[in-house]
Amino acid sequence: MNIVYILHSNKLNRFYIGFTSNFDTRLEFHENAESHKFTSNANDWELFIKITCQCKAQALLIEKHIKKMKSKTYIENLIKYPDIILKLKNKYNTDC
């Protein structure tokens, strides 16, 4: 399963956007991140949203799109307006 996920830290008031094919393992990685990794700057990372994608190519394109937006408001709107996620999935519908 290919997933785009967004974590949020209240301590940093920041979001972390990532992609994985194994969410549980990846979340554990963030929780125990080495000191030189970005997510090691906080210990209160919580899952904000998880987007299941059809394939790796689609997930990578959606992750890239969200990162390009560079907007907390855009990320928060993914929760407020779920149709944004459907539009992203349609826009980046690849032949998986």
Phi, psi and omega in degrees: 000133181255127189228136167260130182230152177232124177256153177230140175243120175292322181303314181269344188053047183226158175251152173234126182250131181212174178229145176203161172252356177219091189297316183299316179295318181294320179297319177299320177301316180293322180294332181243034186297143176292158188300336180271000179268147183303317185289353177283350180289349178214157178241017182241030180296130177232147178294124178266313179203150178229125182245115178277131183244163182289324183204174182298318181300315179296316181298316180295322179292319179293317177302313181298318179300312181297317179297321179298330182294330179046050187217121174296321180299317179299315180297315178297326179291338176299329177278315183296321185234084183301340179295339176298319180294318178298320178295321177297316180298320178291318181297321183254034177285103181260166175281092184281000000 
